[in-house]
Amino acid sequence: LWQRMHLDDWDRVPSPLREESLRAIFTQYEGLLASPRAWQHMTASDWDEVPHPVRIVAFVRMLEHWRAYYDLGAVHNLTPRLVGDTLAAIVMAESYFEHRATNTNQWGNRDLGLAAASDRAREKLRQLYTAGLVDFTLSDDDYFNPWRATRFVVVWTRMLLNRLDGDLSLAIGAYHRGERNAGDEKGMRYLADVKRRRAFFRHRTSGPPAWRYLWSAVPRSNITLIPVFPRAVM
């Protein structure tokens, strides 16, 4: 039952049963959440067996790992906390932390995984890797692997920030709409949505009951960086 329940489902469980159950879940998976080295060896199928609330915390910590690994935002004088919360909010807006997420639009274009990486973005990453401008590349199946998909989110956001002179708001809009359309009506609506979701991470007493419990029971963690070989084909 725990494996089938989405985080939002827990809001319908009455208190204190909700808190007691979530506490038991996080106690059971405490070792996984504290072991970044285990994440790089886990497959998408392995993550299928992990309850959604635990996956959310693990995936946010993966984003923080890659943010720190690439020192994202430093060159543009953006604080680690702001950048980290923004990355988490983008993933929340794109896939609600569902690593198996897919979306196919009316033209047949597919968005894959946690990052909702589009056909264009996936091809662009391959081109950047071939040109030696990024240090990894991914197959389509890799976008369903959270460890690899979160790395894409960070590297793609870094590229957008560099191209948009460090304008974080434009980079958020561009993540969803592309650089040319970042400031259009849809881009602005997406920006507002990401900012609303970012508040859940910046002010951890906000949001629905299960969400509040999630962050009160499982505080931020100092991530130990895992060495990654450059230009690794993952």
N, C-alpha and C positions, 0 to 999 in steps of 0.2 A: 504493500500500500504506500509506504514512504517513497518508493521509487517512482510510483505513478503520479504522486501529488506535485503539482506546480506550487511555487511559493504562494501565489494568490489563493490557492485552495485552503491554505492554512488559516486565512482570515475568517473562514467560515467555521473553524473549529473553536468551540468556546474556551475561554480562559477559566482555570489554569491548565486544562489539558493541552492546549496549544503550546504553552511554554514548556511544560514537562516533556512533551514529545520532541519538540525541537531541541531541547537540552540533551535528550538521549541520543538524538541523531548526531549532533555535533560532538558529543563525547565519543561515539563510535568511530567517527571519521577524523578525530583530532590529529592522528598521526599523518594522515594524507594532507591535511591543510598545512602542516608544519614541515612538509618534505618536498621542496621544489625539485629536488633531483628525481623524485618519483614521477613528476609530471611529464618530463621529457621522454619517458619510456612508455607512457600510457597511450592507448589507441582511443579512437572515438568510441569503439565498442566498450572499452573499459569505463569510459565516462558515462555511458548509458546506464550503468549499474549504480551510479552515485546519485543520491537524492538531489533534486533541483536546488533546495536552499544551500546545500554544501557546494554544489557546482558554482553557484553565484559567487560565493566567497573565494573559492579557488580561482575562478576566472579573473576576478578583480585583482587578486594577488599576482596572477600571471601578467596582467597588464602593467602592474607596478614593477614587476621584475624587468620587463622589456623597456619600460619608460626609463628606469634607472640605467639599464645596460647601454642604451643609446643616448642617455642624458638629454632626453627630449625636452625642448623648451628652453634650455639653459642659454643657448646662443641668442635667444630672443627675450631674455630676462623674464621668462614666465616661471612662476613658482612651481615646484614639483607637486604640491598639493592641488593647485588649480589644474594643472595638466593631467594629473592622475584621475581626478574626479571627472574631468571632461571626457577622457578616454572611456571610463566606465559608463558614463551617461550615453555616449555614442553607441556602445555595444548594447546597452539596455534599449535604446531607441530602435536599433537595427534588428535585433533578434531576441530581445528579452532573455539573454543568456542561454538561448537554446542552440547548442553546438550543431544540431542536425538541421537547423533552419534552412529553408530554400524558398525562393520566390521566382516565379517565371512571369514576365509581363506579356502583354498582348503581341509583342513582336518576337517573342521567343527568347529574349535575353534572360539569363539566370543570375540571381544573386545567391551566393553560397555561404553557409556557416555563420558563426558568431559575428564575423565582420561584415556579412552581407556583401561580399566582394563580387562586383559585377563582372561580366565577360570582359569588358574593356579594362577594368582594373587588373584582372588576372593576367591578361595579355601584356599589359604595361609592365607589371612586375617582372615577367619573363624577359621583356626587352631590356629593362634596366639591369637585370642580372647579367645578361649577355654582354651589355656594354660596360660591365664592371662598376656600375653606379650604386648597386645594393649588394649586400653580402649573402643573400640567400634567394632561393626561388622555390615555388610550390607547384605541385600538381593540383588538379581540381579536387581530388579526394582529400588532399592535405588541408583544405579549408574547413573540413569537418573535424579536424584535430585541434582542440582548443589551444594547446601549447604553440602550435604553428600559426593558427589564425590570429591569436593575440599579438604575435610578433608582426604579422602583416598590418594590423591596426596601427601599431606604433610607427612602423616604418612609413606607411602611407600618410599618416598624419604629419610626420616629419617632413616628407616631401611637399605636402601642401603648405605647411608653415613656411618653408624655405621659399617657395614660389610666390607666396602672398605676403612677403615681408613681415612675417611673424604675427599677422593679424589672426588671432585665435577665432574670432567670430566668423570671419570669412572662411577660415579653414574648416570650421564645423559645417557651414553651409555647403562648401565644396565637397566634403566627404560624401554627402548625399546627392548633390545636384551637379557636381563638376565645377571647375573653376569659373567658367563663363557664366554659369547660372547661379552662383553662390548667393548673389544678392537679390534674386528675383523673389516673387511672392512665395513660391514653394520653399525656396531656400530659407527665407525668413521664418516661415512657419516651422520648418525643421529646427532652425536655430532656437526658437522659443521652446520647442519641445525638449531639446537637449538641455537647455538651461534649467527647465523645470525638473527634469530628471536629475541633473547635477546637484540640485538642492538636496536630494535624498542622501547623497554622499557627503556633502559639505555640512549638512545639519542632520545628524544621524538620529535625532529624536523625532524627525518628521516622517510622514508617510503612513501607510496602513499598519495595523498591529504586527503582522508577521514580519514586515520589513523592519520596523523599529526593534523588534526582538533580535533579529538577525545581527544588527550592528551593535546592539548593547551587549550581546553575549559573545560576539566574535569581533574583538577590536582590531584596529589596524595592526599589521605585522611588519616587522623589519625583515625585508626579503634579502636572503643571501644570494648574491649574484652567482649564476652558474656560467663558467667559461663556455663560450661558443666559438667554434672554429670559424674563421672568416670564409666567406664565399661557399658556405656549406649548402649543398643541394639536399633539401630536406624532403 
